[in-house]
Amino acid sequence: MKRFKFMFSKVSFLDFPYVSLFFSTVLPPRGRRHVLVQLDRSDDDNNAARTLSFYGNIYPFKDRFEDVGVPGALTVINPSQHNDYVRFLELKLDDACKQKVQEVLEDVLKGLPLYFINMAGSADPMASWLLQQPSIVEAEGP
């Protein structure tokens, strides 16, 4: 039995650099395989209607989006590429809309990390609220 004894004191985590990945959260890389969420505002008024769009790899969540009543449409995201299917919510600054967004983030997307593209501006109260959600990761600026 002694011949199977391991000497853990001589092994360090530096010898196995891939082990450190198990102890930290790594954000997903950018690309078409990930879900992106974009906030747009129609006017400069704080009470203006906002649109929260979900696009990217949303097809695996198709049934869940339909179950909670989030509509979708085929639209052009980038003119140099093909059309993308987008799910969207029309929002106002009230608790009912925030509850609907939380339902989508938690029940539909199950806490999946989402890249957030803020087209409404950094001073927008809805954008500030979205950035406080645990699954929202702010995308780099242009």
Backbone torsions as a table, in degrees:
resi	resn	phi	psi	omega
1	MET	NA	-28.6	-177.6
2	LYS	-70.4	-20.1	-178.7
3	ARG	-71.3	-14.7	178.2
4	PHE	-98.0	9.8	-179.6
5	LYS	-71.9	131.7	-179.8
6	PHE	-99.3	149.3	179.7
7	MET	-104.3	81.4	-178.3
8	PHE	-69.9	-22.3	-178.4
9	SER	-68.1	-20.2	-179.2
10	LYS	-95.4	-2.2	-179.5
11	VAL	-104.8	132.7	176.9
12	SER	-120.0	163.6	178.3
13	PHE	-70.1	-16.2	176.4
14	LEU	-69.6	-24.8	177.1
15	ASP	-72.4	-21.6	-178.4
16	PHE	-128.3	80.5	-174.9
17	PRO	-64.4	-24.4	-179.4
18	TYR	-71.9	-18.3	-179.5
19	VAL	-64.3	-33.2	-177.1
20	SER	-63.8	-20.9	178.3
21	LEU	-66.5	-24.9	-179.3
22	PHE	-75.1	-13.2	-175.1
23	PHE	-106.3	2.1	-179.9
24	SER	-138.5	158.4	178.0
25	THR	-92.0	129.9	-179.6
26	VAL	-110.9	127.6	177.8
27	LEU	-72.8	147.1	-179.5
28	PRO	-69.2	151.2	175.9
29	PRO	-70.5	159.7	178.1
30	ARG	-75.6	149.1	178.0
31	GLY	158.1	-179.1	-176.3
32	ARG	-72.6	-15.8	-178.5
33	ARG	-80.4	-7.0	-175.9
34	HIS	-111.0	157.6	-179.2
35	VAL	-89.3	131.5	177.0
36	LEU	-114.3	147.9	177.4
37	VAL	-128.3	133.6	-176.2
38	GLN	-127.8	132.4	177.7
39	LEU	-105.1	125.0	176.8
40	ASP	-121.2	148.5	177.9
41	ARG	-123.8	136.9	-175.7
42	SER	-76.5	-35.7	-179.4
43	ASP	-130.5	175.2	175.7
44	ASP	-82.0	-6.2	-180.0
45	ASP	-73.1	138.1	179.9
46	ASN	-65.2	-24.4	179.5
47	ASN	-90.6	5.8	-178.9
48	ALA	-67.9	155.7	178.0
49	ALA	-68.7	145.0	178.4
50	ARG	-121.8	153.8	176.0
51	THR	-121.9	126.7	176.5
52	LEU	-107.8	114.1	-175.6
53	SER	-108.6	136.4	176.2
54	PHE	-113.2	126.7	178.1
55	TYR	-149.9	175.4	-173.9
56	GLY	105.8	-129.2	-178.2
57	ASN	-89.7	67.0	-178.6
58	ILE	-98.5	-7.4	-177.5
59	TYR	-58.9	-40.3	179.0
60	PRO	-60.9	-16.5	-178.6
61	PHE	-104.7	13.3	-174.3
62	LYS	-54.2	-50.1	-177.6
63	ASP	-64.5	-39.6	179.8
64	ARG	-67.7	-39.6	175.8
65	PHE	-60.6	-42.8	-179.4
66	GLU	-68.0	-35.5	179.5
67	ASP	-62.8	-35.1	-179.9
68	VAL	-94.8	0.9	173.5
69	GLY	79.8	34.5	176.5
70	VAL	-92.3	114.7	-177.0
71	PRO	-72.6	163.0	179.3
72	GLY	-138.5	163.3	179.0
73	ALA	-157.2	154.4	175.1
74	LEU	-88.1	125.6	-175.5
75	THR	-144.5	165.7	178.4
76	VAL	-92.7	117.0	175.6
77	ILE	-91.5	-49.1	179.6
78	ASN	-127.0	118.0	-175.6
79	PRO	-59.2	-24.6	-178.9
80	SER	-80.2	-11.0	-179.8
81	GLN	-114.4	-178.6	179.5
82	HIS	-78.1	173.6	-179.5
83	ASN	-70.0	151.1	177.2
84	ASP	-118.3	150.4	174.3
85	TYR	-88.6	129.5	-175.1
86	VAL	-123.3	135.2	169.9
87	ARG	-101.3	141.3	-174.9
88	PHE	-143.8	152.3	175.1
89	LEU	-123.2	133.7	171.5
90	GLU	-89.2	125.1	-172.3
91	LEU	-121.5	153.0	168.0
92	LYS	-129.9	171.1	-179.1
93	LEU	-86.3	72.9	175.1
94	ASP	-140.6	167.1	-175.9
95	ASP	-67.6	-30.4	179.5
96	ALA	-64.4	-40.8	178.5
97	CYS	-68.6	-39.8	177.7
98	LYS	-63.4	-38.3	178.1
99	GLN	-64.5	-39.7	178.5
100	LYS	-64.3	-42.0	178.6
101	VAL	-64.5	-42.9	177.9
102	GLN	-62.5	-36.7	177.4
103	GLU	-62.4	-42.5	178.4
104	VAL	-66.0	-45.7	-177.9
105	LEU	-64.4	-39.8	-174.2
106	GLU	-93.0	-44.2	-174.1
107	ASP	-90.0	-37.5	-178.3
108	VAL	-83.7	-53.4	-175.4
109	LEU	-93.2	-4.2	173.3
110	LYS	54.9	39.3	176.6
111	GLY	74.5	16.2	178.3
112	LEU	-61.2	134.5	176.7
113	PRO	-62.3	130.6	-177.3
114	LEU	-121.2	134.9	173.1
115	TYR	-79.0	126.8	-176.4
116	PHE	-102.5	123.9	176.8
117	ILE	-110.1	113.5	-174.4
118	ASN	-98.4	101.0	176.6
119	MET	-96.7	-2.5	-179.0
120	ALA	-86.9	-14.8	-179.9
121	GLY	106.1	152.6	-175.6
122	SER	-70.8	-21.6	-179.6
123	ALA	-87.1	-0.3	-177.6
124	ASP	-70.9	128.5	-178.4
125	PRO	-65.4	-33.2	178.2
126	MET	-69.1	-38.6	177.1
127	ALA	-63.8	-41.2	178.0
128	SER	-62.5	-41.8	179.4
129	TRP	-65.7	-41.9	179.7
130	LEU	-62.4	-39.2	-179.5
131	LEU	-67.1	-16.4	176.6
132	GLN	-82.7	-12.1	-179.6
133	GLN	-75.5	139.5	-173.2
134	PRO	-65.2	-25.5	-176.8
135	SER	-92.8	-1.4	-178.5
136	ILE	-93.2	126.0	177.9
137	VAL	-120.0	122.2	-177.5
138	GLU	-70.5	128.8	177.5
139	ALA	-76.6	156.5	178.5
140	GLU	-65.8	150.0	178.6
141	GLY	-72.2	169.1	-178.4
142	PRO	-68.0	NA	NA
